[in-house]
Amino acid sequence: MIIFYIMILSLPFVSHPLFGKTIGPLTVEKYIGALCLLYAALHVAVRRRLPPLFSTPQARAFLIFFALATASWLTLGRSPSATTMLAIYGSHLLFLVTTVSIVDSLPRLRWTLLAAVAAMGFVSLYVLRDWQLGSAVYGLSYRPGYVAGDANFFTASVLLCLPVTLVLLWREKNMPVRIFCLVCLVVTLGAITLAASRGGFLGLLVAMTWLLWHSRNRMRNLLLVGLCMGLFLAVSPLSPIERFLHPDNSDTSSVRIHLELWQAGMKIVRDHPLTGIGVGQFKSAVGAYSSVKDLSRLAHNTYLEIAAEMGIPGLILFLATFWFSFRALNEVRMADYPDSAKWLSSAATGIQAGLLGFAVAAFFVSAEFLKMFWFMLFLSICLNSLRKEQPAEESLLAAGTQVPDAGLRSRWALGLEAGAADG
């Protein structure tokens, strides 16, 4: 399992000097992924039970989405950018198989979520260091990104993990784990404040609203989260609030370019509504649909870019994958559990909040390739599978069986013994 956790640790990075290093024909990250896939196959063989790979609607929607991307590559162009994008979707498909095969118990789910929290804190340290070095050269308005791609990619990725971190911080009984989550949370809040992503900030507000609304002590948690966020915004030399209220020339130019890209993207969708212009082709084709000279950029809108490249059917499949994943998490959140598994509901709430935050941020960045996003979608399959394995509390009582207590060493209490019980 340790190799799988290392794989999770690499997810927020776009160009890490170690994970992205090429050795022979592949990068280090791809070698790690291959080892994880091999381990997943061995694990399935030992268990002699097939994982719920494509029995769920979100997995089937993603499989059809990948098939459509492949057809687009075959028929509309095999340029280097198109091949790269198809390879990214193909790696996501293999990661789906790996994740669903490996994360098949409560303890493994708990450690997987903690690995995601660690990844969030790890990449945030890089971003903070980047700001420290960059601000000394370019001034305090420097927006860090470095190995995370850029400030917007970084914020979109960590948005998916931030609510999960809060859930673990609130629900964990293991004090070292709570301290670890708190440290990662503080580091990440500092990093995303300096990243100053305006779209990411809107996503953060939506994510926190969902999470706090479904928490037990709404007002207390709202006060604590609001106080913490306000403190970071107040002391930071750069923040998304500052960019909203007092945009500089760079910010104004960014808005202008975004609008031009969106207008050009809408023209592409209008002219190619069914097939799009080909997977991975937006950047090279957008200049022909714009009045801006030498415009060659990503769409800065995930939904628009997918619709332009793969047509409206591609966008529908992408949204379907998201919707089915969110609905599965909602089923997990609403289910009844024995005491040892009630934290599943909280974990599902945290992942839902992260996905909602990402969905908002994705309006302002082309983030369909980000690995952390697909990872959280794939975890919805794991959580839903684990939900079905847990006996409902009412069923236990009806059968005359005592509901497991927090300290009871039972089959259901495995996750609790690892310190993952609902607080």
LOKESE-980700 format. One record per residue (C-alpha): x, y, z. Coordinates in steps of 0.2 Angstrom, whole numbers, plus 2048, in hexadecimal, padded with zeros to 3 digits. Each point is the difference from the previous one (the first is absolute). Last residue first. Example, Ala and Ser with C-alpha at 12.3 -4.5 7.8 and 13.67 -1.06 7.14 Angstrom:
2
8447FB824 7FA7EF803 
This chain:
423
7AF83D855 7FD7F47F2 80D7F2800 8108007F7 80D7FC80D 8077F07F8 7F67F680C 7F080A7FA 8037FA7EE 8017EE806 7F080280B 7F57F77F4 8097EF802 7FF802813 80B80680D 7F480B80A 808811806 7F480B7F7 7F17F5803 7F97F47F3 7ED8007FF 7F97F180A 7F87F37F6 7EE7FB803 7FD7FE7ED 7F5810800 80E809809 80D7FB7F3 7F48057F2 7FC811807 813804801 8027FC7EE 80D7F27FC 80F8077F7 8057F77EF 7F580B7F5 808810807 8117F87FC 7FB7FF7EE 7F9812800 810806808 80B7F87F3 7F68067F1 800812807 8137FE801 8018007ED 7F98117FF 80C80680D 80F7F87F6 7F98097F0 801811808 8127FC808 8067FC7EF 7FE8117F8 7FD7FD7ED 7EE8087FF 807810809 7FE80D7F2 7FE80F80C 7F280D804 7F07F5800 80A7F2808 80180A810 7ED7FD802 8017EE7FD 80F7FF80B 7F780780F 7F27F47FD 80C7F17FF 808805810 7EF801809 7FB7EF7FA 8117F9806 7FD807811 7EE7FA801 8057EF7FB 80E7FF80D 7F380680D 7F47F27FB 80E7F3801 804806811 7F07F6806 80A7F07FD 8047FB812 7F0806807 7F67F47F5 7F98097F0 7F18087F9 8018087EE 7FE8127FC 8128047FC 8037F07F7 7F18047F5 8068117FD 8117FA7FB 7F87F57F2 7F78107FA 81080A7FF 8087F27F6 7F17FF7F5 8008127FD 8138027FC 8007F17F4 7F08087F8 8088117FF 80F7F87F5 7F47F67F6 7F580F7FC 81080A7FC 8057F37F4 7EF7FF7F8 8018137FE 80F7FF7F5 8117F8804 80C80F7FE 7F480F802 7F57F780D 80F7FB80A 8088117FF 7EF808805 7FE7F580F 812802806 8008137FE 8118097FF 7FF7FC7ED 8127FB7FE 80B80C7F7 8058057EF 7FB8127FB 80C8067F3 7F680F7FC 7F0803809 7F17FF7F4 7FC7EF805 7F97F07F8 8107FC7F6 80B803810 7F67F2809 8077F27F5 8117FC808 7FA802812 7F07F77FD 8077F07F8 8027F480F 7F17F57FA 7FA8057EF 7F680F7F9 7F07FC808 7F67F17FA 7ED804802 800813803 80E8057F3 7FC8117FA 7F780680F 80C7F880C 80E8087F7 7F8811801 7FD7FD813 8127FD802 8058107F7 7F480A80C 8087F780F 8118037FA 7FC8137FE 7F8801811 80F7F7808 80C80C7F7 7F780F807 8007F9811 8127FD800 8048117F9 7F780880F 8097F580C 8118047F8 7FC813801 7FC7FF812 7F07FB808 7FB809810 7F07F8807 8007EF7F8 8137FE801 801805812 7F27F4804 80A7F27F7 80F80480C 811807800 80A80780F 7F87F480B 7FB806812 7EE8047FE 7FC7F17F4 8087F480B 7F680680F 7F08017F7 8027EE7FB 8037FA812 7F280B807 7F47FA7F2 8047EE804 7FE802812 7F080A800 7F87F47F3 8057F180A 7F880780F 7F08067F7 7FE7EF7F6 8037F480F 7FC7EF7F8 8078047EF 7F57FF7F0 7FF8127FD 812803805 8067F47F2 7F48077F3 805812804 8127FC801 8007F97EF 7F780E7F8 80B80D809 8107F67FA 7F98007EE 7FF813800 811801807 8067F47F2 7F980B7F3 80980F807 8107F7802 80B80980C 80E7F3801 806809810 7EF7FC808 8027EE7F9 8117FE808 7FB806811 7F07F6801 80B7F17FA 80D80280E 7F280280D 7F67F17FA 80F7F57FF 805804812 7EE7FD806 7FF7EF7F7 8117FB809 7F9806810 7F07F67FE 80A7F07FB 80B802810 7F080280A 7F77F07FA 7EE804804 7FD8067EE 7EF8087FB 804813800 8117FF7F8 7FB7F27F5 7F280B7F9 80B80F7FF 80D7F67F5 7F27F97F5 7FA8127FD 8128057FB 8027F17F4 7F78057F0 804813802 8127FA800 7FF7FC7EE 7F78107FA 80C80B80A 80F7F87F8 7F98017EF 7FC813802 811804808 80A7F87F2 8067EE7FC 8017F9811 8137FF7FE 802813800 7F0808804 803811809 7F78107FD 80D80F801 7F780F807 80D80280E 80D8057F4 8087F87F1 8117FA806 7FE7FE813 7EE7FB7FC 8057F27F6 80B7F780D 7F480180E 7F17FD7F4 8097F07FA 8037FA812 7EE802804 7FB7F77F0 80C7F2804 7F97FE812 7EE8007F9 8057F17F5 8047F6810 7F0806809 7F47FB7F3 80A7EF7FD 7FF7FD813 7ED803800 7FF7F47F1 80A7F380A 7F480280F 7F27FC7F4 8087F07FA 8047FC812 7EE801804 7FA7F67F1 80D7F2804 7FA7FF812 7ED7FF7FA 8037F37F3 8017FE7ED 80C80E7FA 80B7F57F5 7F57FA7F1 7F68117FF 81080A800 80A7F57F3 7F27FF7F3 7FC812801 8138047FF 8007F67F0 7F280B7F9 808810806 8107FA7F7 7F67FF7F0 7F9811802 811807801 8067F67F1 7F18077F6 806812805 8127FC7FB 7FA7F97EF 7F680F7FD 80E80C804 80C7F67F5 7F48017F2 7F57F17FC 7F28087F8 7ED8007FE 7FC7ED7FC 80B7F680B 80280D80E 7ED803801 7FD7ED800 80C7FF80F 7F880E809 7EF7F87FD 8067F0807 80780980F 7EF808803 7F77EF7FE 80C7F980E 7FC81080B 7EE7FD7FE 8027EE805 80A80480F 7F380D806 7F27F47FD 8077F280B 8037EE7FA 8108057F7 80D7FD80D 7F67F980F 8107F5806 8017EE7FB 8017F480F 80E7F3801 80880980E 8117FA7FB 7FD8037ED 7F9812804 80F80480A 80C7FA7F2 7F780A7F3 80181080C 8127FD803 8038007ED 7F68107FE 80A80880E 8117FB7F9 7FA8077EF 7FB810809 811802808 8087FD7EF 7F580E7F9 80580C80E 8127FD7FD 7FE8057EE 8007F47F1 80B7FB7F1 8107FE809 80080A810 7F78107FF 7FE80B80F 7EE806803 7FF7F8811 811807805 8008127FA 7EE802802 7F78067F1 7ED800802 7FF7FB812 7F07FE809 8007ED7FD 8117FB806 7FC7FC812 7F27F57FA 80D7F57F7 80A800810 7F17F9809 7FE7F37F2 8137FB803 7FC7FE812 7F27F47FD 
